[in-house]
Structures are given as C-alpha cells and as structure tokens.
Amino acid sequence: FQGSDLTADHVDVNALREDIGMVFQGFNLFNNMDVLANCTLAPITRKKMSKAEAEEVALGHLRSVGLEAFAHAAPSTLSGGQRQRVAIARALCMRPKIMLFDEPTSALDPQIVGEVLEVMTMVVVTHEMEFARTVSDRVVFMDRGIIAEQGAPERIFTAPESPRTREFLSRYLSD
C-alpha cells in the first residue's frame, strides 16, 4: 500500500491504517455513543482534529449519505441500511486514500454505494456478481487466498481464463 510492503517488519502498519477506510459487514458501531460521536472519535484521537473540525467533517459526510438528521441518534435505533451508511460516513471522516468494504450491498441501497464509488478508490469483497460486474473497474477472483484471475470485468465475466473462475461463475454466466 502506497509503495510499502505491509508484511515487512519495518513498516508502521498502524500509521498506514489511517489512510485505509474499512466498512465492515457488521458495521462495528459503538452503541454507547451517538452517530456523531462514532464519526468523530477516530479523527479526533488519530488525526488530531479539533472537535469542531471533526464534527463539521462528520456532519458533511452524514449529509452526503442522507443521515445528518440522525447525528444524535443511538446506532441501535437505526435500520441496517442506516447503520451501514453511518459506517461509511465514519470511514470517510478519516479522509482515507482507499476504502475497503466487506459485502457493501448486504444492507445498503445500491445508489448510495454508487455515489460513494464515484468519489473514491475502493476494494470491495462481495459474492454478488452483478454488483461486482456493474461497479468495478477491475475484478480480482481469489481462490483460497490466492489470486486465480484478474482483469477488466467484461473479460472476467464473459471469457474467464482460469478453470476455477469459470467454475465459480458458471451459474452466473449461464444466466
């Protein structure tokens, strides 16, 4: 990441993590904090933003995902899609250079994902092939932790070269 081998002993992985946004399938929101506090905790503690600046940034991202009105709500009172949008806003508050998503469409309106995809580089893990085909610039098919095949979505989904990729996509390709 950014020219650094993340497995090298001399690499400060914690410092690099500040430039990587992660949105988990289970959201991982702090239920003892309201939405705004969830979004401002890391920018204040890790990026050393002032509380006022962190809140301004957070409210902007909450506005962009349609949840500014829920800034003082408890995460437990939100729907799954709303919690996922809070998790996206929270990750964006760190101003990451790349976003990692674990099954981003599991509880989220695809339009919201599309809007976020337009402004940022993301790595998305999904089993939803239509979503992957539609939103990706590049698809990487992994088998047991090893890259089996990678390339443009159109090629991967219409003419996969790897037998394992063909096998996995066989149902999808026949539809």
Contacts in CASP RR format, 6 or more apart in sequence:
PFRMAT RR
TARGET T0000
AUTHOR 0000-0000-0000
METHOD contacts of the structure
MODEL  1
FQGSDLTADHVDVNALREDIGMVFQGFNLFNNMDVLANCTLAPITRKKMS
KAEAEEVALGHLRSVGLEAFAHAAPSTLSGGQRQRVAIARALCMRPKIML
FDEPTSALDPQIVGEVLEVMTMVVVTHEMEFARTVSDRVVFMDRGIIAEQ
GAPERIFTAPESPRTREFLSRYLSD
1 16 0 8 1.000
1 19 0 8 1.000
1 20 0 8 1.000
1 98 0 8 1.000
2 16 0 8 1.000
2 19 0 8 1.000
2 97 0 8 1.000
4 11 0 8 1.000
4 16 0 8 1.000
5 11 0 8 1.000
6 13 0 8 1.000
6 16 0 8 1.000
18 46 0 8 1.000
18 47 0 8 1.000
18 94 0 8 1.000
18 96 0 8 1.000
19 94 0 8 1.000
19 96 0 8 1.000
19 97 0 8 1.000
19 98 0 8 1.000
20 96 0 8 1.000
20 97 0 8 1.000
20 98 0 8 1.000
20 99 0 8 1.000
20 100 0 8 1.000
21 91 0 8 1.000
21 92 0 8 1.000
21 94 0 8 1.000
21 96 0 8 1.000
21 98 0 8 1.000
21 99 0 8 1.000
21 100 0 8 1.000
22 91 0 8 1.000
22 99 0 8 1.000
22 100 0 8 1.000
22 102 0 8 1.000
23 84 0 8 1.000
23 87 0 8 1.000
23 88 0 8 1.000
23 91 0 8 1.000
23 99 0 8 1.000
23 100 0 8 1.000
23 101 0 8 1.000
23 102 0 8 1.000
23 104 0 8 1.000
24 87 0 8 1.000
24 102 0 8 1.000
25 102 0 8 1.000
25 103 0 8 1.000
25 106 0 8 1.000
26 87 0 8 1.000
26 102 0 8 1.000
27 75 0 8 1.000
27 80 0 8 1.000
27 83 0 8 1.000
27 84 0 8 1.000
27 86 0 8 1.000
27 87 0 8 1.000
28 87 0 8 1.000
29 38 0 8 1.000
29 75 0 8 1.000
29 83 0 8 1.000
29 86 0 8 1.000
29 87 0 8 1.000
29 90 0 8 1.000
30 37 0 8 1.000
30 38 0 8 1.000
30 41 0 8 1.000
30 75 0 8 1.000
31 74 0 8 1.000
31 75 0 8 1.000
31 76 0 8 1.000
33 41 0 8 1.000
33 75 0 8 1.000
34 71 0 8 1.000
34 72 0 8 1.000
34 73 0 8 1.000
34 74 0 8 1.000
34 75 0 8 1.000
35 62 0 8 1.000
35 67 0 8 1.000
35 70 0 8 1.000
35 71 0 8 1.000
35 72 0 8 1.000
35 73 0 8 1.000
35 74 0 8 1.000
35 75 0 8 1.000
35 78 0 8 1.000
35 86 0 8 1.000
36 55 0 8 1.000
36 58 0 8 1.000
36 59 0 8 1.000
36 62 0 8 1.000
36 71 0 8 1.000
36 72 0 8 1.000
38 75 0 8 1.000
38 86 0 8 1.000
38 90 0 8 1.000
39 54 0 8 1.000
39 58 0 8 1.000
39 61 0 8 1.000
39 62 0 8 1.000
39 86 0 8 1.000
39 89 0 8 1.000
39 90 0 8 1.000
39 93 0 8 1.000
40 49 0 8 1.000
40 51 0 8 1.000
40 54 0 8 1.000
40 55 0 8 1.000
40 57 0 8 1.000
40 58 0 8 1.000
40 93 0 8 1.000
42 90 0 8 1.000
42 93 0 8 1.000
42 94 0 8 1.000
43 49 0 8 1.000
43 53 0 8 1.000
43 54 0 8 1.000
43 57 0 8 1.000
43 58 0 8 1.000
43 93 0 8 1.000
43 94 0 8 1.000
44 50 0 8 1.000
44 51 0 8 1.000
44 54 0 8 1.000
46 94 0 8 1.000
47 54 0 8 1.000
47 94 0 8 1.000
47 95 0 8 1.000
49 57 0 8 1.000
54 93 0 8 1.000
57 93 0 8 1.000
57 95 0 8 1.000
58 71 0 8 1.000
58 89 0 8 1.000
58 90 0 8 1.000
58 93 0 8 1.000
59 68 0 8 1.000
59 71 0 8 1.000
60 68 0 8 1.000
60 89 0 8 1.000
61 88 0 8 1.000
61 89 0 8 1.000
61 90 0 8 1.000
61 92 0 8 1.000
61 93 0 8 1.000
62 68 0 8 1.000
62 70 0 8 1.000
62 71 0 8 1.000
62 86 0 8 1.000
62 89 0 8 1.000
64 89 0 8 1.000
64 92 0 8 1.000
64 115 0 8 1.000
65 85 0 8 1.000
65 86 0 8 1.000
65 88 0 8 1.000
65 89 0 8 1.000
65 112 0 8 1.000
65 116 0 8 1.000
66 85 0 8 1.000
67 82 0 8 1.000
67 85 0 8 1.000
67 86 0 8 1.000
67 89 0 8 1.000
70 78 0 8 1.000
70 82 0 8 1.000
70 86 0 8 1.000
75 83 0 8 1.000
75 86 0 8 1.000
78 86 0 8 1.000
79 107 0 8 1.000
80 107 0 8 1.000
81 107 0 8 1.000
81 108 0 8 1.000
81 109 0 8 1.000
83 107 0 8 1.000
84 104 0 8 1.000
84 106 0 8 1.000
84 107 0 8 1.000
84 108 0 8 1.000
85 108 0 8 1.000
85 112 0 8 1.000
88 108 0 8 1.000
88 112 0 8 1.000
88 116 0 8 1.000
91 99 0 8 1.000
92 99 0 8 1.000
92 116 0 8 1.000
92 120 0 8 1.000
96 120 0 8 1.000
97 121 0 8 1.000
98 120 0 8 1.000
98 121 0 8 1.000
98 122 0 8 1.000
98 123 0 8 1.000
99 116 0 8 1.000
99 120 0 8 1.000
99 121 0 8 1.000
99 122 0 8 1.000
99 123 0 8 1.000
100 122 0 8 1.000
100 123 0 8 1.000
100 124 0 8 1.000
100 125 0 8 1.000
101 122 0 8 1.000
101 123 0 8 1.000
101 124 0 8 1.000
101 125 0 8 1.000
101 126 0 8 1.000
102 125 0 8 1.000
103 125 0 8 1.000
103 126 0 8 1.000
103 127 0 8 1.000
103 128 0 8 1.000
104 113 0 8 1.000
104 124 0 8 1.000
104 126 0 8 1.000
104 131 0 8 1.000
105 113 0 8 1.000
105 126 0 8 1.000
105 128 0 8 1.000
105 131 0 8 1.000
110 131 0 8 1.000
113 131 0 8 1.000
113 135 0 8 1.000
114 135 0 8 1.000
116 122 0 8 1.000
117 135 0 8 1.000
124 132 0 8 1.000
124 135 0 8 1.000
124 136 0 8 1.000
126 132 0 8 1.000
129 157 0 8 1.000
129 169 0 8 1.000
129 172 0 8 1.000
130 172 0 8 1.000
132 139 0 8 1.000
132 153 0 8 1.000
133 139 0 8 1.000
133 153 0 8 1.000
133 157 0 8 1.000
136 153 0 8 1.000
137 152 0 8 1.000
137 153 0 8 1.000
138 150 0 8 1.000
138 151 0 8 1.000
138 152 0 8 1.000
138 153 0 8 1.000
139 150 0 8 1.000
139 151 0 8 1.000
139 152 0 8 1.000
139 153 0 8 1.000
139 156 0 8 1.000
139 157 0 8 1.000
140 147 0 8 1.000
140 149 0 8 1.000
140 150 0 8 1.000
140 151 0 8 1.000
141 147 0 8 1.000
141 148 0 8 1.000
141 149 0 8 1.000
141 150 0 8 1.000
141 156 0 8 1.000
141 160 0 8 1.000
141 162 0 8 1.000
141 164 0 8 1.000
141 165 0 8 1.000
141 168 0 8 1.000
142 148 0 8 1.000
143 164 0 8 1.000
143 168 0 8 1.000
148 162 0 8 1.000
148 164 0 8 1.000
148 165 0 8 1.000
149 156 0 8 1.000
149 160 0 8 1.000
149 161 0 8 1.000
149 162 0 8 1.000
149 164 0 8 1.000
149 165 0 8 1.000
150 156 0 8 1.000
156 165 0 8 1.000
156 169 0 8 1.000
157 169 0 8 1.000
157 172 0 8 1.000
157 173 0 8 1.000
158 173 0 8 1.000
160 166 0 8 1.000
160 169 0 8 1.000
160 173 0 8 1.000
166 173 0 8 1.000
END
